[in-house]
């Protein structure tokens, strides 16, 4: 069969695809694959832009493992294949919410954890920072229970693992009491945004902004948490903005820019002029995510927060100096430091700068140049997005790299859960499997 990811740029041809309903099904699938000398990779929603999930061995599709298993006070245990979109309303039924969330909710929880997926807000870590425990099927079919109390170092490795330690079947997440968000989108001069950046990031619950190359107007997004009952924004207003303006109109403009690359600066200027202020208010899980129907590819790097303004300015100058036809904005977000071995925010408050390119346009020259700029600032690539770094260039960026490698050798000594991508970014170890 042929497997394709969300953006359509990654395809794979697994020997077989297994769609388990529970942990026992996963154990059987892993043992059978091991007996046949095949590698195993888990796949969720296919929302990684790189070849992280691709395999020519056995693919385990976790989409049927999407139940909430238990709720004890603020602690929720769930099957690893549940998507963030499915989890939001189920948490709400128990008066709970995820502490923070990104702007796309199509990912499975397991996939979001494995790649250190994040939202924005200086007081909040990425999703993996809230993991209290998980269950992991290892290469010999053994199920390991990991938690903070009894296996803290293994959990620090498994929270962000690229799927290289085993198949996660269950996750226990520390949630918070349900809250509402009041999100204000407001265009502002980029110079003002950068001049006030530290104060804004420090005082806002959640702050991010978007800036289109060849323009000087940023679209800022500030979200404020409240325990008050929300007055939800009318559905038609959200559809008008998110479906029509941010997808239909944007898609049409991008098609013009793709057909006539020399017009990209003018297209982006049109987008900047059309931006206007808007307000969305609702339960948090209904506000974080927005519809993304215009297809694109993406690279993102995590840099120390103190480098944010300088790094972003360098990126904008790069595009303009080389006259690169980039139709999508840079997106800038912020998170707290955390302690997962391979978290992109491990040990440092972090600014994330994401670069995008419209589907069907050559992203490689742009992303290679973007990557060079990010390297200047100690950038760590998002594990689920495009980059060309290898074990040699990644190792110096992570103080606990060798600790992760040690746990990987312990949990997967034969490389059962590897593929071409993990061999490139994590290196090889003891890989005696046939495929």
Secondary structure, 3 states (H helix, E strand, C coil): CCEECCCCCCEECCCEEECCCCHHHHHHHHHHHHHCCCCEEEECCCCCCCCCCCCCCEEEEHHHCCCEEEEECCEEEEECCCEHHHHHHHHHHCCEECCCCCCCCCCEHHHHHHCCCCCCECCCCCHHHHEEEEEEECCCCCEEEEECCCCHHHHHHHCCCCCCCCEEEEEEEECEECCEEEEEEEEEEHHHHHHCHHHHHHHCCEEEEEEECCCCEEEEEEEEEECCCCCCCCHHHHHHHHHHHHHHHHHHHHHHHHHCHHHHHHHHHHHHHHCCCEEEEEEHHHHCCCCCCCCEEEEEEEEEHHHHHHHHHHHHHHHHHHCCCCCCEEEEEEECCECCCCCCCECCCEEEEEEEEECCCCCHHHHHHHHHHHHHCCCEECCCCCCCCCHHHHHCCCCCHHHHHHHHHHHCCCCCCCCHHHHHHCCCCCCCCCC
